[in-house]
Amino acid sequence: MITKAAIACVLVVGAAAALQTYRLRGAEMALLEHQNSSLRARARAVDVAIEEGNRRTAAVQKEVEDARKKIDALEGAAADAAAAGRSLRDEFAAARARACRTDSTAPGGSQAAEATERMLADVQRRLDEAQERVARYADQARIAGLACEGAYRALTP
């Protein structure tokens, strides 16, 4: 027959097992809550990083777009200036050619003056074209540098 002590012992062991199961379940729940909280924090950190990446991308794209607009405006102004320069050079060459034709102090002197005038006009044209290329390059380099600085400022906190 089972004695009262054995029944009490079984009850105590059962109660201890139930208490341990309850504690284990509580620890499991705390661990799950901690893991869930950690996953939410990671998701928030990823969202913040994505938003920052989007902000930086938009800032750089804006700088690139602004630089393109400046370069387009610069190219238009440079084309206008080049056309005006060509027109002035042509007028200057025509005026000097007329002056050479009217100077007939020596026979054949007019031909030499015309050849010299053509050479001077050609040299002047080449110098003006070189100056236009150098100015265009310098302006584009300046705009690129300013765009780079703007992108850097947009990317740094």
C-alpha beads as a LAMMPS data file, in Angstrom:
LAMMPS data file: protein, C-alpha beads

157 atoms
156 bonds

1 atom types
1 bond types

-500.0 500.0 xlo xhi
-500.0 500.0 ylo yhi
-500.0 500.0 zlo zhi

Masses

1 110.0

Atoms # bond

1 1 1 0.000 0.000 0.000
2 1 1 1.124 3.464 -0.733
3 1 1 1.879 5.387 2.276
4 1 1 1.074 8.924 2.986
5 1 1 4.744 9.864 2.794
6 1 1 5.052 8.468 -0.724
7 1 1 1.955 10.362 -1.841
8 1 1 3.287 13.535 -0.263
9 1 1 6.639 12.975 -1.952
10 1 1 4.962 12.497 -5.339
11 1 1 2.888 15.630 -4.779
12 1 1 5.979 17.663 -3.789
13 1 1 7.931 16.406 -6.810
14 1 1 4.946 17.153 -9.090
15 1 1 4.583 20.639 -7.612
16 1 1 8.313 21.275 -8.054
17 1 1 8.126 20.050 -11.662
18 1 1 5.133 22.286 -12.319
19 1 1 6.933 25.256 -10.771
20 1 1 10.032 24.602 -12.876
21 1 1 7.874 24.265 -16.014
22 1 1 6.226 27.587 -15.174
23 1 1 9.626 29.257 -14.651
24 1 1 10.988 27.744 -17.877
25 1 1 7.961 28.964 -19.805
26 1 1 8.443 32.469 -18.330
27 1 1 12.127 32.467 -19.324
28 1 1 11.189 31.300 -22.845
29 1 1 8.646 34.112 -23.141
30 1 1 11.196 36.702 -21.940
31 1 1 13.722 35.402 -24.473
32 1 1 11.145 35.551 -27.274
33 1 1 10.179 39.101 -26.289
34 1 1 13.849 40.127 -26.264
35 1 1 14.429 38.537 -29.683
36 1 1 11.311 40.256 -31.043
37 1 1 12.449 43.610 -29.643
38 1 1 15.904 43.102 -31.136
39 1 1 14.412 42.292 -34.559
40 1 1 12.243 45.425 -34.428
41 1 1 15.296 47.542 -33.530
42 1 1 17.241 46.036 -36.435
43 1 1 14.344 46.719 -38.805
44 1 1 14.224 50.349 -37.621
45 1 1 17.985 50.673 -38.136
46 1 1 17.664 49.267 -41.661
47 1 1 14.819 51.697 -42.424
48 1 1 16.908 54.624 -41.140
49 1 1 19.874 53.503 -43.264
50 1 1 17.652 53.190 -46.342
51 1 1 16.194 56.659 -45.754
52 1 1 19.695 58.119 -45.365
53 1 1 20.831 56.393 -48.556
54 1 1 17.816 57.779 -50.403
55 1 1 18.487 61.272 -49.041
56 1 1 22.121 61.128 -50.114
57 1 1 21.237 59.784 -53.557
58 1 1 18.692 62.556 -54.059
59 1 1 21.195 65.191 -52.925
60 1 1 23.878 63.940 -55.317
61 1 1 21.363 63.712 -58.173
62 1 1 20.308 67.303 -57.488
63 1 1 23.939 68.454 -57.622
64 1 1 24.461 66.598 -60.898
65 1 1 21.284 68.091 -62.359
66 1 1 22.301 71.603 -61.288
67 1 1 25.761 71.113 -62.806
68 1 1 24.224 69.924 -66.085
69 1 1 22.009 73.005 -66.204
70 1 1 24.995 75.267 -65.582
71 1 1 27.027 73.523 -68.272
72 1 1 24.150 73.794 -70.756
73 1 1 23.795 77.504 -70.029
74 1 1 27.557 77.931 -70.297
75 1 1 27.677 76.151 -73.650
76 1 1 24.896 78.372 -74.981
77 1 1 26.693 81.506 -73.826
78 1 1 29.993 80.223 -75.225
79 1 1 28.368 79.503 -78.596
80 1 1 26.916 83.029 -78.666
81 1 1 30.283 84.526 -77.747
82 1 1 32.053 82.420 -80.368
83 1 1 29.594 83.546 -83.043
84 1 1 30.066 87.178 -82.034
85 1 1 33.845 86.709 -82.087
86 1 1 33.738 85.168 -85.556
87 1 1 31.589 88.036 -86.780
88 1 1 33.983 90.615 -85.349
89 1 1 37.006 88.805 -86.794
90 1 1 35.343 88.672 -90.210
91 1 1 34.521 92.382 -90.062
92 1 1 38.046 93.198 -88.927
93 1 1 39.591 91.082 -91.705
94 1 1 37.328 92.707 -94.311
95 1 1 38.235 96.199 -93.097
96 1 1 41.954 95.428 -93.166
97 1 1 41.608 93.865 -96.625
98 1 1 39.935 97.052 -97.869
99 1 1 42.729 99.078 -96.334
100 1 1 45.334 96.920 -98.055
101 1 1 43.661 97.341 -101.447
102 1 1 43.642 101.098 -101.162
103 1 1 47.345 101.202 -100.264
104 1 1 49.013 101.054 -103.626
105 1 1 52.217 102.910 -102.906
106 1 1 54.349 100.286 -104.588
107 1 1 53.603 97.864 -107.353
108 1 1 53.055 94.451 -105.807
109 1 1 53.104 96.007 -102.343
110 1 1 49.420 95.518 -102.068
111 1 1 49.747 91.744 -102.671
112 1 1 52.351 91.410 -99.932
113 1 1 50.174 93.417 -97.576
114 1 1 47.194 91.232 -98.389
115 1 1 49.192 88.052 -97.749
116 1 1 50.415 89.449 -94.447
117 1 1 46.889 90.476 -93.565
118 1 1 45.536 86.993 -94.349
119 1 1 48.246 85.427 -92.202
120 1 1 47.538 87.804 -89.300
121 1 1 43.815 87.136 -89.581
122 1 1 44.461 83.373 -89.558
123 1 1 46.720 83.637 -86.516
124 1 1 44.147 85.792 -84.729
125 1 1 41.385 83.286 -85.561
126 1 1 43.453 80.389 -84.216
127 1 1 44.274 82.291 -81.038
128 1 1 40.618 83.145 -80.490
129 1 1 39.568 79.519 -81.022
130 1 1 42.234 78.309 -78.595
131 1 1 41.102 80.896 -76.068
132 1 1 37.490 79.716 -76.437
133 1 1 38.510 76.092 -75.829
134 1 1 40.577 76.997 -72.759
135 1 1 37.773 79.167 -71.348
136 1 1 35.183 76.434 -71.953
137 1 1 37.416 73.857 -70.250
138 1 1 38.057 76.158 -67.282
139 1 1 34.344 76.909 -66.864
140 1 1 33.408 73.222 -67.040
141 1 1 36.137 72.326 -64.549
142 1 1 34.895 75.021 -62.174
143 1 1 31.306 73.794 -62.445
144 1 1 32.427 70.193 -61.898
145 1 1 34.416 71.264 -58.828
146 1 1 31.448 73.145 -57.402
147 1 1 29.194 70.131 -58.047
148 1 1 31.701 67.895 -56.294
149 1 1 31.819 70.231 -53.301
150 1 1 28.022 70.351 -53.188
151 1 1 27.793 66.561 -53.309
152 1 1 30.364 66.288 -50.531
153 1 1 28.439 68.754 -48.362
154 1 1 25.228 66.823 -49.045
155 1 1 26.837 63.537 -48.040
156 1 1 28.562 64.675 -44.873
157 1 1 26.543 65.290 -41.739

Bonds

1 1 1 2
2 1 2 3
3 1 3 4
4 1 4 5
5 1 5 6
6 1 6 7
7 1 7 8
8 1 8 9
9 1 9 10
10 1 10 11
11 1 11 12
12 1 12 13
13 1 13 14
14 1 14 15
15 1 15 16
16 1 16 17
17 1 17 18
18 1 18 19
19 1 19 20
20 1 20 21
21 1 21 22
22 1 22 23
23 1 23 24
24 1 24 25
25 1 25 26
26 1 26 27
27 1 27 28
28 1 28 29
29 1 29 30
30 1 30 31
31 1 31 32
32 1 32 33
33 1 33 34
34 1 34 35
35 1 35 36
36 1 36 37
37 1 37 38
38 1 38 39
39 1 39 40
40 1 40 41
41 1 41 42
42 1 42 43
43 1 43 44
44 1 44 45
45 1 45 46
46 1 46 47
47 1 47 48
48 1 48 49
49 1 49 50
50 1 50 51
51 1 51 52
52 1 52 53
53 1 53 54
54 1 54 55
55 1 55 56
56 1 56 57
57 1 57 58
58 1 58 59
59 1 59 60
60 1 60 61
61 1 61 62
62 1 62 63
63 1 63 64
64 1 64 65
65 1 65 66
66 1 66 67
67 1 67 68
68 1 68 69
69 1 69 70
70 1 70 71
71 1 71 72
72 1 72 73
73 1 73 74
74 1 74 75
75 1 75 76
76 1 76 77
77 1 77 78
78 1 78 79
79 1 79 80
80 1 80 81
81 1 81 82
82 1 82 83
83 1 83 84
84 1 84 85
85 1 85 86
86 1 86 87
87 1 87 88
88 1 88 89
89 1 89 90
90 1 90 91
91 1 91 92
92 1 92 93
93 1 93 94
94 1 94 95
95 1 95 96
96 1 96 97
97 1 97 98
98 1 98 99
99 1 99 100
100 1 100 101
101 1 101 102
102 1 102 103
103 1 103 104
104 1 104 105
105 1 105 106
106 1 106 107
107 1 107 108
108 1 108 109
109 1 109 110
110 1 110 111
111 1 111 112
112 1 112 113
113 1 113 114
114 1 114 115
115 1 115 116
116 1 116 117
117 1 117 118
118 1 118 119
119 1 119 120
120 1 120 121
121 1 121 122
122 1 122 123
123 1 123 124
124 1 124 125
125 1 125 126
126 1 126 127
127 1 127 128
128 1 128 129
129 1 129 130
130 1 130 131
131 1 131 132
132 1 132 133
133 1 133 134
134 1 134 135
135 1 135 136
136 1 136 137
137 1 137 138
138 1 138 139
139 1 139 140
140 1 140 141
141 1 141 142
142 1 142 143
143 1 143 144
144 1 144 145
145 1 145 146
146 1 146 147
147 1 147 148
148 1 148 149
149 1 149 150
150 1 150 151
151 1 151 152
152 1 152 153
153 1 153 154
154 1 154 155
155 1 155 156
156 1 156 157
